[in-house]
Amino acid sequence: MTATAHETGASGPEPQSPGRRERKKQRTRDALVSAAFTLFAEKGFDATTVEEIADAVDVSSRTFFRYFASKEDVALTFQEEQTQAVVAALLSRPADEPIMTALRATVVGIARACENGELGFDPDRFECVLSMLSDSPALMAKSLERTQKKQNLMTRIIAQRLGVDPATDLRPHVIASAAMAGFNAAADAMRHHPETFVSVSETVDQAFAILEEGLNPDH
């Protein structure tokens, strides 16, 4: 007669620790993002389906939706990583540096890192995102929806650098809005005049140079 687990002292499958579960979830998430960008590069954003992304990782569509609300969310993970990098870089700039100078150095630096594959960024994925945003109105609309949240975050960081309260001082709001406008203007110029504006970092640098001329308020 076969002995029971209780009789032998053996236990069933060892439950995964919280750390192991989180690592497994992160691996699945990373695999979905990687598969999605491979398909986006091959087929384009609009022609790629959630089912194809899930199949590429050998998971169900239900599993996909545990990690992402839509394929737009997958495509914009790169932008989220960029935003986190911009925040970290801006927080590390010298405290006495004029705010628009700091913003210019930060945003241009992250754009250049994306182009050159630095700081862990994949330049091919960066190019894929730029192409998708240009070709897909749906993805562009989703990206613009997130702009306000990014602007609110930048407003708080800028207020912190200036040592002011954004509830009573308008400058952080204006500067954050201008910075977003500068970046969007650069992206718009690249979409409409690709023969002139080729490099993201150089075009963004030009846009922020224009802003920097008149937007360095005293502390």
BELWO-V662907 format. One record per residue. N is the residue number from 1. D_FIRST is the distance of its C-alpha to the first C-alpha in Angstrom with 2 decimals. Layout:
N_D_FIRST ; N_D_FIRST
This chain:
1_0.00 ; 2_3.78 ; 3_6.40 ; 4_9.32 ; 5_12.74 ; 6_14.06 ; 7_11.82 ; 8_12.64 ; 9_16.13 ; 10_16.17 ; 11_18.24 ; 12_18.79 ; 13_21.80 ; 14_24.60 ; 15_27.39 ; 16_30.63 ; 17_33.41 ; 18_36.66 ; 19_38.38 ; 20_35.88 ; 21_36.04 ; 22_39.81 ; 23_39.95 ; 24_37.78 ; 25_40.09 ; 26_43.11 ; 27_41.90 ; 28_41.43 ; 29_44.85 ; 30_46.49 ; 31_44.97 ; 32_46.36 ; 33_49.77 ; 34_49.83 ; 35_48.88 ; 36_51.44 ; 37_54.26 ; 38_53.48 ; 39_53.81 ; 40_56.86 ; 41_58.56 ; 42_57.82 ; 43_58.47 ; 44_60.28 ; 45_59.20 ; 46_60.10 ; 47_58.44 ; 48_55.08 ; 49_52.56 ; 50_49.75 ; 51_47.36 ; 52_48.47 ; 53_47.95 ; 54_44.43 ; 55_43.57 ; 56_44.87 ; 57_42.27 ; 58_39.53 ; 59_39.28 ; 60_40.27 ; 61_43.68 ; 62_42.07 ; 63_40.87 ; 64_44.41 ; 65_45.87 ; 66_43.70 ; 67_45.76 ; 68_49.11 ; 69_51.11 ; 70_52.79 ; 71_53.55 ; 72_56.79 ; 73_54.81 ; 74_53.12 ; 75_56.50 ; 76_58.04 ; 77_55.47 ; 78_57.92 ; 79_60.67 ; 80_58.51 ; 81_57.90 ; 82_61.65 ; 83_62.42 ; 84_60.15 ; 85_61.83 ; 86_65.28 ; 87_64.53 ; 88_63.28 ; 89_66.27 ; 90_68.78 ; 91_67.49 ; 92_68.01 ; 93_71.65 ; 94_74.40 ; 95_75.18 ; 96_78.92 ; 97_78.67 ; 98_80.32 ; 99_77.72 ; 100_78.60 ; 101_78.73 ; 102_75.24 ; 103_73.99 ; 104_75.63 ; 105_74.12 ; 106_70.68 ; 107_70.50 ; 108_72.18 ; 109_69.95 ; 110_66.73 ; 111_68.17 ; 112_69.03 ; 113_65.55 ; 114_64.07 ; 115_66.45 ; 116_65.81 ; 117_62.04 ; 118_62.37 ; 119_60.38 ; 120_57.28 ; 121_58.97 ; 122_58.51 ; 123_62.01 ; 124_60.75 ; 125_58.96 ; 126_62.17 ; 127_64.19 ; 128_61.72 ; 129_62.10 ; 130_65.88 ; 131_65.85 ; 132_63.59 ; 133_65.71 ; 134_68.77 ; 135_67.36 ; 136_65.33 ; 137_67.20 ; 138_63.94 ; 139_62.60 ; 140_65.99 ; 141_66.09 ; 142_62.68 ; 143_63.87 ; 144_67.01 ; 145_65.04 ; 146_63.52 ; 147_66.89 ; 148_67.72 ; 149_64.62 ; 150_65.45 ; 151_69.05 ; 152_68.10 ; 153_66.00 ; 154_68.87 ; 155_71.31 ; 156_69.39 ; 157_69.20 ; 158_72.87 ; 159_73.85 ; 160_71.97 ; 161_73.85 ; 162_77.16 ; 163_76.44 ; 164_77.25 ; 165_75.71 ; 166_75.06 ; 167_75.65 ; 168_79.29 ; 169_79.98 ; 170_80.11 ; 171_80.11 ; 172_76.33 ; 173_75.98 ; 174_78.85 ; 175_77.66 ; 176_74.06 ; 177_75.44 ; 178_77.83 ; 179_75.10 ; 180_72.95 ; 181_76.06 ; 182_76.87 ; 183_73.47 ; 184_73.57 ; 185_77.12 ; 186_76.02 ; 187_73.18 ; 188_75.61 ; 189_78.17 ; 190_75.59 ; 191_74.55 ; 192_78.15 ; 193_79.75 ; 194_77.14 ; 195_79.93 ; 196_81.35 ; 197_78.43 ; 198_75.80 ; 199_74.02 ; 200_72.16 ; 201_72.80 ; 202_76.49 ; 203_77.04 ; 204_75.33 ; 205_77.41 ; 206_80.56 ; 207_79.59 ; 208_78.89 ; 209_82.08 ; 210_83.98 ; 211_82.22 ; 212_82.65 ; 213_86.42 ; 214_86.75 ; 215_83.54 ; 216_83.40 ; 217_84.28 ; 218_85.14 ; 219_82.60
